[in-house]
Amino acid sequence: MEEFQGALNSFQKDWLQLQEKHSSLVMSLYKLKEEETSCVRSVKHCRNYMKLLKNEIASLQKNATGDEITILEKAKIDILKKEYVLRDIEDVLPRTPGLYLRIVLGALNISFANKEDKFRYKNDYERFKIIISGICAFLAFLLYFYVQNRIVDTIFHFLLVWYYCTLTIRERILIANGSRIKGWWNISHFMSTAYSGIMLIWPRSRSYDEFRDQFMLFCLYLSK
């Protein structure tokens, strides 16, 4: 009984420590949210101020002479440097998702807290593409050469719809966090989602059978 009482007292201490840590965490998160909100307001203010300064510099340069030109050029270069710093600051602040992500995910903060998280997400995105592309290529090969079954076709088309939908969401998140994914690349995946959806709902018919093999070859080509 004494051992049990000792274990119970020990657990009670651990429990109190957990509650203290939780309270500290909640306070830290609340403070972090306040600091983020304040920083976002400051970023907007500084960006608007820099815009006004750039317009003023452009106006003054028209009639500037001698030392005035030098002063204005130095100010212009200083503003450009601050704009680059401002981008780095914005990388760690909460971001408002675009229209597409708001429709899919809602008003969710999609910014990464640091560059390591962004790099890890980008690697996961690339790994996801490689794995699913390989699976799609394998299935397209089987369906073109060996399997002629509408149910299996439907499963394959559903896989394509899910794959391309997921790609567009992940790419939009990466783009919102400063990734240099080209717009045409992301648009091509929207188009791929659309034509995969058409194939998914296309009823079994002569027209489907005539187009099916061409589509499987096309999927093989895209997966290479």
C-alpha positions in Angstrom: 0.0 0.0 0.0 2.9 2.3 0.8 4.4 1.7 -2.7 1.0 2.5 -4.2 0.7 5.7 -2.2 4.2 6.7 -3.3 3.3 6.1 -7.0 0.1 8.0 -6.6 2.0 11.0 -5.1 4.5 10.9 -7.8 1.8 10.8 -10.5 0.1 13.8 -8.8 3.4 15.8 -9.1 3.7 14.9 -12.8 0.1 15.9 -13.3 0.6 19.3 -11.7 3.7 19.8 -13.9 1.7 18.9 -17.0 -1.0 21.5 -16.1 1.7 24.2 -15.5 3.3 23.4 -18.9 -0.1 23.5 -20.6 -1.0 26.9 -19.0 2.4 28.2 -20.1 1.9 26.9 -23.6 -1.6 28.5 -23.9 -0.2 31.8 -22.7 2.7 31.6 -25.1 0.4 30.8 -28.1 -1.9 33.7 -27.1 1.1 36.0 -26.9 2.4 34.7 -30.2 -0.9 35.4 -31.9 -0.9 38.9 -30.6 2.7 39.5 -31.9 1.8 38.0 -35.3 -1.2 40.3 -35.6 0.8 43.3 -34.6 3.6 42.3 -37.0 1.1 41.9 -39.9 -0.2 45.4 -39.3 3.3 46.8 -39.2 4.2 45.0 -42.5 1.1 46.5 -44.2 2.0 50.0 -42.8 5.6 49.8 -44.0 4.7 48.5 -47.4 2.2 51.3 -47.9 4.7 53.8 -46.6 7.4 52.5 -49.0 5.0 52.8 -51.9 4.3 56.4 -51.0 8.1 57.1 -50.7 8.8 55.5 -54.1 6.1 57.7 -55.7 7.6 60.7 -54.1 11.1 59.8 -55.2 9.9 59.3 -58.8 8.2 62.8 -58.6 11.2 64.5 -57.2 13.7 62.9 -59.6 12.1 64.8 -62.5 13.5 68.1 -61.3 16.4 66.9 -59.1 19.9 68.2 -59.7 23.4 67.4 -58.4 23.4 66.2 -54.8 19.6 65.8 -54.8 19.9 63.0 -57.4 22.5 61.2 -55.3 20.3 61.4 -52.2 17.2 60.2 -54.1 19.1 57.2 -55.6 20.4 56.2 -52.2 16.9 56.4 -50.8 15.6 54.3 -53.7 18.2 51.6 -53.2 17.5 51.6 -49.5 13.8 51.0 -50.1 14.6 48.2 -52.5 16.7 46.5 -49.9 13.9 46.9 -47.3 11.4 45.3 -49.7 13.6 42.2 -49.8 13.8 42.1 -46.0 10.0 42.6 -45.9 9.5 39.5 -48.0 11.6 37.4 -45.6 9.5 38.8 -42.7 6.3 37.9 -44.5 7.5 34.3 -45.0 7.0 33.5 -41.3 3.7 35.4 -40.9 0.2 34.0 -41.3 -1.0 34.2 -44.9 -4.5 34.5 -46.2 -5.1 31.7 -48.7 -6.3 32.5 -52.2 -9.8 31.9 -53.5 -9.1 28.3 -54.5 -7.6 27.3 -51.2 -10.4 29.2 -49.3 -13.0 27.2 -51.2 -11.2 23.9 -50.5 -9.7 24.4 -47.0 -11.5 27.4 -45.6 -9.9 30.4 -43.8 -6.9 28.4 -42.8 -3.4 29.7 -42.0 -1.2 28.1 -44.7 2.1 29.7 -43.9 5.1 27.7 -42.6 6.7 28.8 -39.4 10.3 28.4 -40.8 12.2 27.5 -43.9 12.8 23.9 -42.6 9.1 23.2 -42.6 8.7 24.7 -46.1 11.6 22.5 -47.3 10.2 19.4 -45.7 6.7 20.1 -47.3 8.3 20.6 -50.7 10.2 17.3 -50.4 7.0 15.5 -49.4 5.3 17.0 -52.4 8.0 15.7 -54.7 8.0 12.3 -53.1 4.2 12.2 -53.5 4.4 13.0 -57.2 7.0 10.3 -57.8 5.1 7.5 -56.0 1.7 8.2 -57.4 3.0 8.9 -60.9 4.7 5.4 -60.8 1.4 3.8 -59.7 -0.5 5.6 -62.4 2.0 4.5 -65.0 1.8 0.9 -63.9 -2.0 0.9 -64.0 -2.1 2.6 -67.4 0.3 0.0 -68.7 -1.9 -2.9 -67.4 -5.1 -1.3 -68.7 -3.7 -0.7 -72.1 -2.1 -4.1 -72.7 -3.9 -6.6 -70.5 -7.0 -5.4 -68.7 -10.3 -4.4 -70.5 -12.7 -3.8 -67.6 -14.9 -0.7 -67.0 -14.8 -1.1 -63.2 -11.0 -1.1 -63.1 -11.0 1.8 -65.5 -13.3 3.7 -63.1 -10.9 3.0 -60.2 -8.0 4.3 -62.3 -9.9 7.5 -63.3 -10.9 8.1 -59.7 -7.2 7.8 -58.7 -6.3 10.4 -61.3 -8.9 12.8 -60.1 -7.7 12.5 -56.5 -4.1 12.7 -57.5 -4.4 15.9 -59.6 -6.8 17.6 -57.1 -4.2 16.9 -54.4 -1.4 18.3 -56.6 -3.2 21.5 -57.2 -3.9 22.0 -53.5 -0.3 21.3 -52.5 1.1 23.5 -55.3 -1.1 26.4 -54.3 0.1 26.1 -50.7 3.8 26.1 -51.9 3.1 29.1 -54.2 1.6 31.0 -51.3 4.7 30.3 -49.3 7.0 31.7 -52.0 7.7 28.7 -54.1 8.6 29.4 -57.8 6.2 26.8 -59.2 5.1 28.2 -62.6 1.5 29.2 -63.1 1.2 27.2 -66.3 2.3 24.0 -64.4 -0.4 24.5 -61.8 -3.0 25.2 -64.5 -2.1 22.1 -66.4 -2.9 20.1 -63.3 -6.3 21.8 -63.1 -6.9 20.7 -66.7 -5.8 17.2 -65.9 -8.3 17.1 -63.0 -11.0 18.1 -65.5 -10.3 15.6 -68.2 -9.8 12.8 -65.6 -13.3 13.8 -64.2 -14.8 13.5 -67.7 -13.3 10.1 -68.1 -14.7 9.1 -64.7 -18.3 10.0 -65.6 -18.1 8.9 -69.3 -20.5 6.0 -69.6 -19.4 2.8 -71.3 -20.1 3.3 -75.0 -18.5 2.9 -78.4 -17.0 6.4 -78.2 -15.5 5.6 -74.8 -13.9 2.4 -76.1 -12.5 4.2 -79.1 -10.9 6.9 -77.0 -9.9 4.7 -74.0 -6.6 3.3 -75.4 -5.5 6.8 -76.6 -6.1 8.1 -73.1 -4.1 5.2 -71.5 -1.2 6.0 -73.8 -1.5 9.7 -72.8 -1.4 8.8 -69.1 1.7 6.7 -69.7 3.4 9.6 -71.5 2.6 12.0 -68.6 3.9 9.6 -66.0 7.3 9.1 -67.6 
